[in-house]
């Protein structure tokens, strides 16, 4: 502006929603002062409980063969790998898990090769799904919640973008109360039907 003191202040929002304005000096380092490092995944004090897994309602059509993937020992669902057809239909799903021994992948369902991925930020896991379906599962988005022991904090959450095409069917919410999602079930053939 040509006269007077000038400054710039920068803030950010942390994954839990807290705002830091300005960013405290303890979180900053000089350019080139630190080597890059991978952020570690959280460790768990408690693992999700063993026992029977409750299946949610299916959204979509009746076609395809039943599938279920819920590993033991229990792990949090941290996201999904998926594939889409050229018209935007879901052709494959593969669960991604997070447990006390680290990350792992579940079995593939559907006819495609799941090369795209939607996964939770560190410290979060899947707590629900919002889905639309007609004669197949048309689209979904995942609801991620912060991990707290063997539960999820339903008040500390965020949603993914929609995956698939949103044409047809009403939105159905599955889960979302803080109960961890521990697996994936549905129906699939060459595409994901439900």
Rosetta constraint file for C-alpha pairs under 8 A:
AtomPair CA 9 CA 21 HARMONIC 7.68 0.50
AtomPair CA 9 CA 22 HARMONIC 5.75 0.50
AtomPair CA 10 CA 21 HARMONIC 6.54 0.50
AtomPair CA 10 CA 22 HARMONIC 5.21 0.50
AtomPair CA 10 CA 23 HARMONIC 6.16 0.50
AtomPair CA 11 CA 19 HARMONIC 7.22 0.50
AtomPair CA 11 CA 20 HARMONIC 5.46 0.50
AtomPair CA 11 CA 21 HARMONIC 4.21 0.50
AtomPair CA 11 CA 22 HARMONIC 4.56 0.50
AtomPair CA 11 CA 23 HARMONIC 5.07 0.50
AtomPair CA 12 CA 19 HARMONIC 5.90 0.50
AtomPair CA 12 CA 20 HARMONIC 5.55 0.50
AtomPair CA 12 CA 21 HARMONIC 6.63 0.50
AtomPair CA 12 CA 22 HARMONIC 7.72 0.50
AtomPair CA 12 CA 23 HARMONIC 6.81 0.50
AtomPair CA 13 CA 17 HARMONIC 5.84 0.50
AtomPair CA 13 CA 18 HARMONIC 5.70 0.50
AtomPair CA 13 CA 19 HARMONIC 4.50 0.50
AtomPair CA 13 CA 20 HARMONIC 6.34 0.50
AtomPair CA 14 CA 18 HARMONIC 5.36 0.50
AtomPair CA 14 CA 19 HARMONIC 6.28 0.50
AtomPair CA 14 CA 20 HARMONIC 7.59 0.50
AtomPair CA 16 CA 146 HARMONIC 7.72 0.50
AtomPair CA 16 CA 156 HARMONIC 6.13 0.50
AtomPair CA 16 CA 157 HARMONIC 7.97 0.50
AtomPair CA 17 CA 156 HARMONIC 7.64 0.50
AtomPair CA 20 CA 24 HARMONIC 7.35 0.50
AtomPair CA 23 CA 27 HARMONIC 6.92 0.50
AtomPair CA 23 CA 28 HARMONIC 7.75 0.50
AtomPair CA 24 CA 28 HARMONIC 7.20 0.50
AtomPair CA 25 CA 29 HARMONIC 7.87 0.50
AtomPair CA 29 CA 33 HARMONIC 6.05 0.50
AtomPair CA 29 CA 34 HARMONIC 7.05 0.50
AtomPair CA 30 CA 34 HARMONIC 7.80 0.50
AtomPair CA 39 CA 122 HARMONIC 7.98 0.50
AtomPair CA 40 CA 122 HARMONIC 7.79 0.50
AtomPair CA 41 CA 102 HARMONIC 7.92 0.50
AtomPair CA 41 CA 122 HARMONIC 5.62 0.50
AtomPair CA 41 CA 123 HARMONIC 6.83 0.50
AtomPair CA 42 CA 122 HARMONIC 6.77 0.50
AtomPair CA 42 CA 123 HARMONIC 5.69 0.50
AtomPair CA 43 CA 100 HARMONIC 6.59 0.50
AtomPair CA 44 CA 99 HARMONIC 7.87 0.50
AtomPair CA 44 CA 100 HARMONIC 6.10 0.50
AtomPair CA 44 CA 149 HARMONIC 6.22 0.50
AtomPair CA 44 CA 150 HARMONIC 7.99 0.50
AtomPair CA 45 CA 149 HARMONIC 5.80 0.50
AtomPair CA 46 CA 149 HARMONIC 5.07 0.50
AtomPair CA 46 CA 150 HARMONIC 5.39 0.50
AtomPair CA 47 CA 74 HARMONIC 7.28 0.50
AtomPair CA 47 CA 75 HARMONIC 7.33 0.50
AtomPair CA 47 CA 99 HARMONIC 7.31 0.50
AtomPair CA 47 CA 100 HARMONIC 6.85 0.50
AtomPair CA 47 CA 149 HARMONIC 7.07 0.50
AtomPair CA 47 CA 150 HARMONIC 5.45 0.50
AtomPair CA 48 CA 74 HARMONIC 5.82 0.50
AtomPair CA 48 CA 75 HARMONIC 6.41 0.50
AtomPair CA 48 CA 76 HARMONIC 7.25 0.50
AtomPair CA 48 CA 149 HARMONIC 7.96 0.50
AtomPair CA 48 CA 150 HARMONIC 4.64 0.50
AtomPair CA 48 CA 151 HARMONIC 7.37 0.50
AtomPair CA 48 CA 180 HARMONIC 7.75 0.50
AtomPair CA 49 CA 74 HARMONIC 6.85 0.50
AtomPair CA 49 CA 150 HARMONIC 7.12 0.50
AtomPair CA 50 CA 72 HARMONIC 7.72 0.50
AtomPair CA 50 CA 73 HARMONIC 6.94 0.50
AtomPair CA 50 CA 74 HARMONIC 6.17 0.50
AtomPair CA 53 CA 70 HARMONIC 7.71 0.50
AtomPair CA 53 CA 182 HARMONIC 7.54 0.50
AtomPair CA 55 CA 185 HARMONIC 7.36 0.50
AtomPair CA 56 CA 174 HARMONIC 6.72 0.50
AtomPair CA 56 CA 175 HARMONIC 7.74 0.50
AtomPair CA 57 CA 174 HARMONIC 7.48 0.50
AtomPair CA 58 CA 186 HARMONIC 6.35 0.50
AtomPair CA 58 CA 194 HARMONIC 5.66 0.50
AtomPair CA 59 CA 131 HARMONIC 6.73 0.50
AtomPair CA 59 CA 132 HARMONIC 6.72 0.50
AtomPair CA 59 CA 133 HARMONIC 5.48 0.50
AtomPair CA 59 CA 134 HARMONIC 7.80 0.50
AtomPair CA 59 CA 136 HARMONIC 7.74 0.50
AtomPair CA 59 CA 137 HARMONIC 6.18 0.50
AtomPair CA 59 CA 172 HARMONIC 7.48 0.50
AtomPair CA 59 CA 194 HARMONIC 5.18 0.50
AtomPair CA 60 CA 132 HARMONIC 7.29 0.50
AtomPair CA 60 CA 133 HARMONIC 4.16 0.50
AtomPair CA 60 CA 134 HARMONIC 5.00 0.50
AtomPair CA 60 CA 135 HARMONIC 5.38 0.50
AtomPair CA 60 CA 136 HARMONIC 4.28 0.50
AtomPair CA 60 CA 137 HARMONIC 4.51 0.50
AtomPair CA 60 CA 138 HARMONIC 7.34 0.50
AtomPair CA 60 CA 193 HARMONIC 5.75 0.50
AtomPair CA 60 CA 194 HARMONIC 4.28 0.50
AtomPair CA 61 CA 133 HARMONIC 7.25 0.50
AtomPair CA 61 CA 134 HARMONIC 6.01 0.50
AtomPair CA 61 CA 135 HARMONIC 3.96 0.50
AtomPair CA 61 CA 136 HARMONIC 4.68 0.50
AtomPair CA 61 CA 137 HARMONIC 7.15 0.50
AtomPair CA 61 CA 193 HARMONIC 5.41 0.50
AtomPair CA 61 CA 194 HARMONIC 5.67 0.50
AtomPair CA 62 CA 135 HARMONIC 7.19 0.50
AtomPair CA 62 CA 136 HARMONIC 7.90 0.50
AtomPair CA 62 CA 187 HARMONIC 7.40 0.50
AtomPair CA 62 CA 193 HARMONIC 6.91 0.50
AtomPair CA 62 CA 194 HARMONIC 7.19 0.50
AtomPair CA 63 CA 135 HARMONIC 7.81 0.50
AtomPair CA 63 CA 136 HARMONIC 7.81 0.50
AtomPair CA 63 CA 187 HARMONIC 6.73 0.50
AtomPair CA 63 CA 188 HARMONIC 7.12 0.50
AtomPair CA 63 CA 189 HARMONIC 7.46 0.50
AtomPair CA 63 CA 193 HARMONIC 5.90 0.50
AtomPair CA 63 CA 194 HARMONIC 7.95 0.50
AtomPair CA 64 CA 187 HARMONIC 5.04 0.50
AtomPair CA 64 CA 188 HARMONIC 4.33 0.50
AtomPair CA 64 CA 189 HARMONIC 4.46 0.50
AtomPair CA 64 CA 190 HARMONIC 7.94 0.50
AtomPair CA 64 CA 192 HARMONIC 7.65 0.50
AtomPair CA 64 CA 193 HARMONIC 6.15 0.50
AtomPair CA 65 CA 187 HARMONIC 5.07 0.50
AtomPair CA 65 CA 188 HARMONIC 5.36 0.50
AtomPair CA 65 CA 189 HARMONIC 6.22 0.50
AtomPair CA 66 CA 185 HARMONIC 7.48 0.50
AtomPair CA 66 CA 186 HARMONIC 5.77 0.50
AtomPair CA 66 CA 187 HARMONIC 4.43 0.50
AtomPair CA 66 CA 188 HARMONIC 6.69 0.50
AtomPair CA 67 CA 109 HARMONIC 6.99 0.50
AtomPair CA 67 CA 185 HARMONIC 5.41 0.50
AtomPair CA 67 CA 186 HARMONIC 5.43 0.50
AtomPair CA 67 CA 187 HARMONIC 5.81 0.50
AtomPair CA 67 CA 188 HARMONIC 7.24 0.50
AtomPair CA 68 CA 183 HARMONIC 7.39 0.50
AtomPair CA 68 CA 184 HARMONIC 5.70 0.50
AtomPair CA 68 CA 185 HARMONIC 4.15 0.50
AtomPair CA 68 CA 186 HARMONIC 6.63 0.50
AtomPair CA 69 CA 95 HARMONIC 7.74 0.50
AtomPair CA 69 CA 106 HARMONIC 6.57 0.50
AtomPair CA 69 CA 107 HARMONIC 6.70 0.50
AtomPair CA 69 CA 183 HARMONIC 5.35 0.50
AtomPair CA 69 CA 184 HARMONIC 5.21 0.50
AtomPair CA 69 CA 185 HARMONIC 6.29 0.50
AtomPair CA 70 CA 74 HARMONIC 7.36 0.50
AtomPair CA 70 CA 182 HARMONIC 6.02 0.50
AtomPair CA 70 CA 183 HARMONIC 4.18 0.50
AtomPair CA 70 CA 184 HARMONIC 6.50 0.50
AtomPair CA 71 CA 75 HARMONIC 7.00 0.50
AtomPair CA 71 CA 106 HARMONIC 7.78 0.50
AtomPair CA 71 CA 182 HARMONIC 7.83 0.50
AtomPair CA 71 CA 183 HARMONIC 7.15 0.50
AtomPair CA 74 CA 99 HARMONIC 7.39 0.50
AtomPair CA 74 CA 182 HARMONIC 6.63 0.50
AtomPair CA 75 CA 97 HARMONIC 5.97 0.50
AtomPair CA 75 CA 98 HARMONIC 5.58 0.50
AtomPair CA 75 CA 99 HARMONIC 4.58 0.50
AtomPair CA 75 CA 100 HARMONIC 7.71 0.50
AtomPair CA 75 CA 182 HARMONIC 5.95 0.50
AtomPair CA 76 CA 97 HARMONIC 5.57 0.50
AtomPair CA 76 CA 98 HARMONIC 5.17 0.50
AtomPair CA 76 CA 99 HARMONIC 6.16 0.50
AtomPair CA 76 CA 125 HARMONIC 6.24 0.50
AtomPair CA 76 CA 126 HARMONIC 7.28 0.50
AtomPair CA 76 CA 180 HARMONIC 6.47 0.50
AtomPair CA 76 CA 181 HARMONIC 6.30 0.50
AtomPair CA 76 CA 182 HARMONIC 5.19 0.50
AtomPair CA 76 CA 183 HARMONIC 7.81 0.50
AtomPair CA 77 CA 95 HARMONIC 6.85 0.50
AtomPair CA 77 CA 96 HARMONIC 5.92 0.50
AtomPair CA 77 CA 97 HARMONIC 4.56 0.50
AtomPair CA 77 CA 98 HARMONIC 6.33 0.50
AtomPair CA 77 CA 125 HARMONIC 6.00 0.50
AtomPair CA 77 CA 126 HARMONIC 5.52 0.50
AtomPair CA 77 CA 180 HARMONIC 7.68 0.50
AtomPair CA 77 CA 181 HARMONIC 5.72 0.50
AtomPair CA 77 CA 182 HARMONIC 5.36 0.50
AtomPair CA 77 CA 183 HARMONIC 6.17 0.50
AtomPair CA 78 CA 95 HARMONIC 7.88 0.50
AtomPair CA 78 CA 96 HARMONIC 5.57 0.50
AtomPair CA 78 CA 97 HARMONIC 5.17 0.50
AtomPair CA 78 CA 98 HARMONIC 5.94 0.50
AtomPair CA 78 CA 119 HARMONIC 5.66 0.50
AtomPair CA 78 CA 120 HARMONIC 5.41 0.50
AtomPair CA 78 CA 124 HARMONIC 7.28 0.50
AtomPair CA 78 CA 125 HARMONIC 4.56 0.50
AtomPair CA 78 CA 126 HARMONIC 5.46 0.50
AtomPair CA 79 CA 95 HARMONIC 6.21 0.50
AtomPair CA 79 CA 96 HARMONIC 5.09 0.50
AtomPair CA 79 CA 97 HARMONIC 7.06 0.50
AtomPair CA 79 CA 117 HARMONIC 7.44 0.50
AtomPair CA 79 CA 118 HARMONIC 5.55 0.50
AtomPair CA 79 CA 119 HARMONIC 4.04 0.50
AtomPair CA 79 CA 120 HARMONIC 6.02 0.50
AtomPair CA 79 CA 125 HARMONIC 7.35 0.50
AtomPair CA 79 CA 126 HARMONIC 6.50 0.50
AtomPair CA 79 CA 142 HARMONIC 7.81 0.50
AtomPair CA 80 CA 93 HARMONIC 6.54 0.50
AtomPair CA 80 CA 94 HARMONIC 5.54 0.50
AtomPair CA 80 CA 95 HARMONIC 4.61 0.50
AtomPair CA 80 CA 96 HARMONIC 5.38 0.50
AtomPair CA 80 CA 117 HARMONIC 5.80 0.50
AtomPair CA 80 CA 118 HARMONIC 5.55 0.50
AtomPair CA 80 CA 119 HARMONIC 6.36 0.50
AtomPair CA 81 CA 93 HARMONIC 5.72 0.50
AtomPair CA 81 CA 94 HARMONIC 4.98 0.50
AtomPair CA 81 CA 95 HARMONIC 6.36 0.50
AtomPair CA 81 CA 96 HARMONIC 7.10 0.50
AtomPair CA 81 CA 114 HARMONIC 5.33 0.50
AtomPair CA 81 CA 115 HARMONIC 6.43 0.50
AtomPair CA 81 CA 116 HARMONIC 5.44 0.50
AtomPair CA 81 CA 117 HARMONIC 4.23 0.50
AtomPair CA 81 CA 118 HARMONIC 6.42 0.50
AtomPair CA 82 CA 90 HARMONIC 7.27 0.50
AtomPair CA 82 CA 91 HARMONIC 7.48 0.50
AtomPair CA 82 CA 92 HARMONIC 5.32 0.50
AtomPair CA 82 CA 93 HARMONIC 4.52 0.50
AtomPair CA 82 CA 94 HARMONIC 6.32 0.50
AtomPair CA 82 CA 113 HARMONIC 7.57 0.50
AtomPair CA 82 CA 114 HARMONIC 4.21 0.50
AtomPair CA 82 CA 115 HARMONIC 6.20 0.50
AtomPair CA 82 CA 116 HARMONIC 5.32 0.50
AtomPair CA 82 CA 117 HARMONIC 6.14 0.50
AtomPair CA 83 CA 90 HARMONIC 5.97 0.50
AtomPair CA 83 CA 91 HARMONIC 5.38 0.50
AtomPair CA 83 CA 92 HARMONIC 5.03 0.50
AtomPair CA 83 CA 93 HARMONIC 6.80 0.50
AtomPair CA 83 CA 112 HARMONIC 5.93 0.50
AtomPair CA 83 CA 113 HARMONIC 6.03 0.50
AtomPair CA 83 CA 114 HARMONIC 4.37 0.50
AtomPair CA 83 CA 115 HARMONIC 6.05 0.50
AtomPair CA 83 CA 116 HARMONIC 6.24 0.50
AtomPair CA 84 CA 88 HARMONIC 5.31 0.50
AtomPair CA 84 CA 89 HARMONIC 5.33 0.50
AtomPair CA 84 CA 90 HARMONIC 4.58 0.50
AtomPair CA 84 CA 91 HARMONIC 5.24 0.50
AtomPair CA 84 CA 92 HARMONIC 7.18 0.50
AtomPair CA 84 CA 112 HARMONIC 7.64 0.50
AtomPair CA 84 CA 164 HARMONIC 6.87 0.50
AtomPair CA 85 CA 89 HARMONIC 5.18 0.50
AtomPair CA 85 CA 90 HARMONIC 6.37 0.50
AtomPair CA 85 CA 91 HARMONIC 6.00 0.50
AtomPair CA 88 CA 164 HARMONIC 5.24 0.50
AtomPair CA 88 CA 165 HARMONIC 5.50 0.50
AtomPair CA 89 CA 137 HARMONIC 7.90 0.50
AtomPair CA 89 CA 138 HARMONIC 6.21 0.50
AtomPair CA 89 CA 139 HARMONIC 7.82 0.50
AtomPair CA 89 CA 164 HARMONIC 5.66 0.50
AtomPair CA 89 CA 165 HARMONIC 6.52 0.50
AtomPair CA 89 CA 191 HARMONIC 7.24 0.50
AtomPair CA 90 CA 137 HARMONIC 7.08 0.50
AtomPair CA 90 CA 138 HARMONIC 6.91 0.50
AtomPair CA 90 CA 139 HARMONIC 7.51 0.50
AtomPair CA 90 CA 164 HARMONIC 6.00 0.50
AtomPair CA 90 CA 191 HARMONIC 5.88 0.50
AtomPair CA 90 CA 192 HARMONIC 5.60 0.50
AtomPair CA 91 CA 110 HARMONIC 5.57 0.50
AtomPair CA 91 CA 111 HARMONIC 5.69 0.50
AtomPair CA 91 CA 112 HARMONIC 5.08 0.50
AtomPair CA 91 CA 113 HARMONIC 8.00 0.50
AtomPair CA 91 CA 190 HARMONIC 6.27 0.50
AtomPair CA 91 CA 191 HARMONIC 3.95 0.50
AtomPair CA 91 CA 192 HARMONIC 5.43 0.50
AtomPair CA 92 CA 108 HARMONIC 6.87 0.50
AtomPair CA 92 CA 109 HARMONIC 5.48 0.50
AtomPair CA 92 CA 110 HARMONIC 4.27 0.50
AtomPair CA 92 CA 111 HARMONIC 5.81 0.50
AtomPair CA 92 CA 112 HARMONIC 4.92 0.50
AtomPair CA 92 CA 113 HARMONIC 6.45 0.50
AtomPair CA 92 CA 114 HARMONIC 5.71 0.50
AtomPair CA 92 CA 191 HARMONIC 6.36 0.50
AtomPair CA 92 CA 192 HARMONIC 6.11 0.50
AtomPair CA 93 CA 108 HARMONIC 5.85 0.50
AtomPair CA 93 CA 109 HARMONIC 5.37 0.50
AtomPair CA 93 CA 110 HARMONIC 6.59 0.50
AtomPair CA 93 CA 114 HARMONIC 6.25 0.50
AtomPair CA 93 CA 192 HARMONIC 7.56 0.50
AtomPair CA 94 CA 105 HARMONIC 7.13 0.50
AtomPair CA 94 CA 106 HARMONIC 5.97 0.50
AtomPair CA 94 CA 107 HARMONIC 5.79 0.50
AtomPair CA 94 CA 108 HARMONIC 4.55 0.50
AtomPair CA 94 CA 109 HARMONIC 6.35 0.50
AtomPair CA 94 CA 114 HARMONIC 6.80 0.50
AtomPair CA 95 CA 105 HARMONIC 5.93 0.50
AtomPair CA 95 CA 106 HARMONIC 5.02 0.50
AtomPair CA 95 CA 107 HARMONIC 6.97 0.50
AtomPair CA 95 CA 108 HARMONIC 7.60 0.50
AtomPair CA 95 CA 183 HARMONIC 7.19 0.50
AtomPair CA 95 CA 184 HARMONIC 6.76 0.50
AtomPair CA 96 CA 103 HARMONIC 7.31 0.50
AtomPair CA 96 CA 104 HARMONIC 6.01 0.50
AtomPair CA 96 CA 105 HARMONIC 4.62 0.50
AtomPair CA 96 CA 106 HARMONIC 6.13 0.50
AtomPair CA 96 CA 119 HARMONIC 7.72 0.50
AtomPair CA 97 CA 103 HARMONIC 5.55 0.50
AtomPair CA 97 CA 104 HARMONIC 5.19 0.50
AtomPair CA 97 CA 105 HARMONIC 5.97 0.50
AtomPair CA 97 CA 106 HARMONIC 7.27 0.50
AtomPair CA 98 CA 102 HARMONIC 5.63 0.50
AtomPair CA 98 CA 103 HARMONIC 4.51 0.50
AtomPair CA 98 CA 104 HARMONIC 6.52 0.50
AtomPair CA 99 CA 103 HARMONIC 6.37 0.50
AtomPair CA 108 CA 114 HARMONIC 7.80 0.50
AtomPair CA 109 CA 188 HARMONIC 6.32 0.50
AtomPair CA 109 CA 192 HARMONIC 7.51 0.50
AtomPair CA 110 CA 188 HARMONIC 4.96 0.50
AtomPair CA 110 CA 189 HARMONIC 5.28 0.50
AtomPair CA 110 CA 190 HARMONIC 5.36 0.50
AtomPair CA 110 CA 191 HARMONIC 5.24 0.50
AtomPair CA 110 CA 192 HARMONIC 5.56 0.50
AtomPair CA 111 CA 188 HARMONIC 7.86 0.50
AtomPair CA 111 CA 189 HARMONIC 6.24 0.50
AtomPair CA 111 CA 190 HARMONIC 4.11 0.50
AtomPair CA 111 CA 191 HARMONIC 5.84 0.50
AtomPair CA 112 CA 190 HARMONIC 7.16 0.50
AtomPair CA 112 CA 191 HARMONIC 7.52 0.50
AtomPair CA 118 CA 160 HARMONIC 7.54 0.50
AtomPair CA 120 CA 124 HARMONIC 5.52 0.50
AtomPair CA 120 CA 125 HARMONIC 5.60 0.50
AtomPair CA 120 CA 126 HARMONIC 7.04 0.50
AtomPair CA 120 CA 144 HARMONIC 6.27 0.50
AtomPair CA 121 CA 125 HARMONIC 7.80 0.50
AtomPair CA 123 CA 146 HARMONIC 5.81 0.50
AtomPair CA 123 CA 147 HARMONIC 5.76 0.50
AtomPair CA 124 CA 144 HARMONIC 6.08 0.50
AtomPair CA 124 CA 145 HARMONIC 5.23 0.50
AtomPair CA 124 CA 146 HARMONIC 4.21 0.50
AtomPair CA 124 CA 147 HARMONIC 5.26 0.50
AtomPair CA 125 CA 144 HARMONIC 5.33 0.50
AtomPair CA 125 CA 145 HARMONIC 5.61 0.50
AtomPair CA 125 CA 146 HARMONIC 6.48 0.50
AtomPair CA 125 CA 147 HARMONIC 6.42 0.50
AtomPair CA 125 CA 152 HARMONIC 7.63 0.50
AtomPair CA 125 CA 180 HARMONIC 7.57 0.50
AtomPair CA 126 CA 142 HARMONIC 6.59 0.50
AtomPair CA 126 CA 143 HARMONIC 5.80 0.50
AtomPair CA 126 CA 144 HARMONIC 4.50 0.50
AtomPair CA 126 CA 145 HARMONIC 6.25 0.50
AtomPair CA 126 CA 180 HARMONIC 6.76 0.50
AtomPair CA 126 CA 181 HARMONIC 5.87 0.50
AtomPair CA 127 CA 142 HARMONIC 7.80 0.50
AtomPair CA 127 CA 143 HARMONIC 5.62 0.50
AtomPair CA 127 CA 144 HARMONIC 5.44 0.50
AtomPair CA 127 CA 145 HARMONIC 5.67 0.50
AtomPair CA 127 CA 152 HARMONIC 6.89 0.50
AtomPair CA 127 CA 154 HARMONIC 7.67 0.50
AtomPair CA 127 CA 175 HARMONIC 6.38 0.50
AtomPair CA 127 CA 176 HARMONIC 5.34 0.50
AtomPair CA 127 CA 177 HARMONIC 7.37 0.50
AtomPair CA 127 CA 178 HARMONIC 6.03 0.50
AtomPair CA 127 CA 179 HARMONIC 6.42 0.50
AtomPair CA 127 CA 180 HARMONIC 5.27 0.50
AtomPair CA 127 CA 181 HARMONIC 5.50 0.50
AtomPair CA 128 CA 142 HARMONIC 6.09 0.50
AtomPair CA 128 CA 143 HARMONIC 4.90 0.50
AtomPair CA 128 CA 144 HARMONIC 7.07 0.50
AtomPair CA 128 CA 173 HARMONIC 7.32 0.50
AtomPair CA 128 CA 174 HARMONIC 5.45 0.50
AtomPair CA 128 CA 175 HARMONIC 4.41 0.50
AtomPair CA 128 CA 176 HARMONIC 4.65 0.50
AtomPair CA 128 CA 181 HARMONIC 6.75 0.50
AtomPair CA 129 CA 140 HARMONIC 6.68 0.50
AtomPair CA 129 CA 141 HARMONIC 5.79 0.50
AtomPair CA 129 CA 142 HARMONIC 4.55 0.50
AtomPair CA 129 CA 143 HARMONIC 5.52 0.50
AtomPair CA 129 CA 173 HARMONIC 5.94 0.50
AtomPair CA 129 CA 174 HARMONIC 5.16 0.50
AtomPair CA 129 CA 175 HARMONIC 6.68 0.50
AtomPair CA 129 CA 176 HARMONIC 7.52 0.50
AtomPair CA 130 CA 140 HARMONIC 5.52 0.50
AtomPair CA 130 CA 141 HARMONIC 5.37 0.50
AtomPair CA 130 CA 142 HARMONIC 6.44 0.50
AtomPair CA 130 CA 143 HARMONIC 7.43 0.50
AtomPair CA 130 CA 171 HARMONIC 6.36 0.50
AtomPair CA 130 CA 172 HARMONIC 5.55 0.50
AtomPair CA 130 CA 173 HARMONIC 4.46 0.50
AtomPair CA 130 CA 174 HARMONIC 6.15 0.50
AtomPair CA 131 CA 137 HARMONIC 7.40 0.50
AtomPair CA 131 CA 138 HARMONIC 7.65 0.50
AtomPair CA 131 CA 139 HARMONIC 5.75 0.50
AtomPair CA 131 CA 140 HARMONIC 4.19 0.50
AtomPair CA 131 CA 141 HARMONIC 6.55 0.50
AtomPair CA 131 CA 171 HARMONIC 5.50 0.50
AtomPair CA 131 CA 172 HARMONIC 5.26 0.50
AtomPair CA 131 CA 173 HARMONIC 6.53 0.50
AtomPair CA 131 CA 174 HARMONIC 7.80 0.50
AtomPair CA 132 CA 137 HARMONIC 6.31 0.50
AtomPair CA 132 CA 138 HARMONIC 5.56 0.50
AtomPair CA 132 CA 139 HARMONIC 5.32 0.50
AtomPair CA 132 CA 140 HARMONIC 6.33 0.50
AtomPair CA 132 CA 166 HARMONIC 6.76 0.50
AtomPair CA 132 CA 168 HARMONIC 7.10 0.50
AtomPair CA 132 CA 169 HARMONIC 5.15 0.50
AtomPair CA 132 CA 170 HARMONIC 5.51 0.50
AtomPair CA 132 CA 171 HARMONIC 4.90 0.50
AtomPair CA 132 CA 172 HARMONIC 6.31 0.50
AtomPair CA 133 CA 137 HARMONIC 4.41 0.50
AtomPair CA 133 CA 138 HARMONIC 4.83 0.50
AtomPair CA 133 CA 139 HARMONIC 6.90 0.50
AtomPair CA 133 CA 168 HARMONIC 6.60 0.50
AtomPair CA 133 CA 169 HARMONIC 4.85 0.50
AtomPair CA 133 CA 170 HARMONIC 7.08 0.50
AtomPair CA 133 CA 171 HARMONIC 7.99 0.50
AtomPair CA 133 CA 194 HARMONIC 7.50 0.50
AtomPair CA 134 CA 138 HARMONIC 6.89 0.50
AtomPair CA 134 CA 168 HARMONIC 6.17 0.50
AtomPair CA 134 CA 169 HARMONIC 5.26 0.50
AtomPair CA 135 CA 193 HARMONIC 6.76 0.50
AtomPair CA 136 CA 191 HARMONIC 7.88 0.50
AtomPair CA 136 CA 192 HARMONIC 6.41 0.50
AtomPair CA 136 CA 193 HARMONIC 3.87 0.50
AtomPair CA 136 CA 194 HARMONIC 5.58 0.50
AtomPair CA 137 CA 192 HARMONIC 6.11 0.50
AtomPair CA 137 CA 193 HARMONIC 5.26 0.50
AtomPair CA 137 CA 194 HARMONIC 4.93 0.50
AtomPair CA 138 CA 164 HARMONIC 5.92 0.50
AtomPair CA 138 CA 165 HARMONIC 5.68 0.50
AtomPair CA 138 CA 166 HARMONIC 6.11 0.50
AtomPair CA 138 CA 167 HARMONIC 7.01 0.50
AtomPair CA 138 CA 168 HARMONIC 7.40 0.50
AtomPair CA 138 CA 169 HARMONIC 7.88 0.50
AtomPair CA 139 CA 162 HARMONIC 6.48 0.50
AtomPair CA 139 CA 163 HARMONIC 5.35 0.50
AtomPair CA 139 CA 164 HARMONIC 4.32 0.50
AtomPair CA 139 CA 165 HARMONIC 5.38 0.50
AtomPair CA 139 CA 166 HARMONIC 5.47 0.50
AtomPair CA 140 CA 162 HARMONIC 5.55 0.50
AtomPair CA 140 CA 163 HARMONIC 5.39 0.50
AtomPair CA 140 CA 164 HARMONIC 6.81 0.50
AtomPair CA 141 CA 159 HARMONIC 6.73 0.50
AtomPair CA 141 CA 160 HARMONIC 5.41 0.50
AtomPair CA 141 CA 161 HARMONIC 5.84 0.50
AtomPair CA 141 CA 162 HARMONIC 4.71 0.50
AtomPair CA 141 CA 163 HARMONIC 6.09 0.50
AtomPair CA 142 CA 159 HARMONIC 5.72 0.50
AtomPair CA 142 CA 160 HARMONIC 5.36 0.50
AtomPair CA 142 CA 161 HARMONIC 7.87 0.50
AtomPair CA 143 CA 157 HARMONIC 6.88 0.50
AtomPair CA 143 CA 158 HARMONIC 5.95 0.50
AtomPair CA 143 CA 159 HARMONIC 4.53 0.50
AtomPair CA 143 CA 160 HARMONIC 6.58 0.50
AtomPair CA 143 CA 176 HARMONIC 7.15 0.50
AtomPair CA 144 CA 157 HARMONIC 5.41 0.50
AtomPair CA 144 CA 158 HARMONIC 5.39 0.50
AtomPair CA 144 CA 159 HARMONIC 5.97 0.50
AtomPair CA 144 CA 160 HARMONIC 7.72 0.50
AtomPair CA 145 CA 152 HARMONIC 5.69 0.50
AtomPair CA 145 CA 153 HARMONIC 5.76 0.50
AtomPair CA 145 CA 154 HARMONIC 5.93 0.50
AtomPair CA 145 CA 155 HARMONIC 7.73 0.50
AtomPair CA 145 CA 156 HARMONIC 5.70 0.50
AtomPair CA 145 CA 157 HARMONIC 4.29 0.50
AtomPair CA 145 CA 158 HARMONIC 6.71 0.50
AtomPair CA 145 CA 178 HARMONIC 7.40 0.50
AtomPair CA 146 CA 152 HARMONIC 5.52 0.50
AtomPair CA 146 CA 153 HARMONIC 5.34 0.50
AtomPair CA 146 CA 154 HARMONIC 7.59 0.50
AtomPair CA 146 CA 156 HARMONIC 5.77 0.50
AtomPair CA 146 CA 157 HARMONIC 6.47 0.50
AtomPair CA 147 CA 151 HARMONIC 6.22 0.50
AtomPair CA 147 CA 152 HARMONIC 4.65 0.50
AtomPair CA 147 CA 153 HARMONIC 6.45 0.50
AtomPair CA 148 CA 152 HARMONIC 5.44 0.50
AtomPair CA 148 CA 153 HARMONIC 6.49 0.50
AtomPair CA 150 CA 180 HARMONIC 7.74 0.50
AtomPair CA 151 CA 178 HARMONIC 6.23 0.50
AtomPair CA 151 CA 179 HARMONIC 6.05 0.50
AtomPair CA 151 CA 180 HARMONIC 6.07 0.50
AtomPair CA 152 CA 178 HARMONIC 4.56 0.50
AtomPair CA 152 CA 179 HARMONIC 6.24 0.50
AtomPair CA 152 CA 180 HARMONIC 6.09 0.50
AtomPair CA 153 CA 157 HARMONIC 7.36 0.50
AtomPair CA 153 CA 178 HARMONIC 5.51 0.50
AtomPair CA 154 CA 176 HARMONIC 6.63 0.50
AtomPair CA 154 CA 177 HARMONIC 5.80 0.50
AtomPair CA 154 CA 178 HARMONIC 4.71 0.50
AtomPair CA 162 CA 166 HARMONIC 7.83 0.50
AtomPair CA 175 CA 179 HARMONIC 7.21 0.50
AtomPair CA 175 CA 181 HARMONIC 7.84 0.50
AtomPair CA 186 CA 192 HARMONIC 7.84 0.50
AtomPair CA 186 CA 193 HARMONIC 7.49 0.50
AtomPair CA 186 CA 194 HARMONIC 5.04 0.50
AtomPair CA 187 CA 192 HARMONIC 6.29 0.50
AtomPair CA 187 CA 193 HARMONIC 5.32 0.50
AtomPair CA 187 CA 194 HARMONIC 4.95 0.50
AtomPair CA 188 CA 192 HARMONIC 4.34 0.50
AtomPair CA 188 CA 193 HARMONIC 5.08 0.50
AtomPair CA 188 CA 194 HARMONIC 6.85 0.50
AtomPair CA 189 CA 193 HARMONIC 7.15 0.50
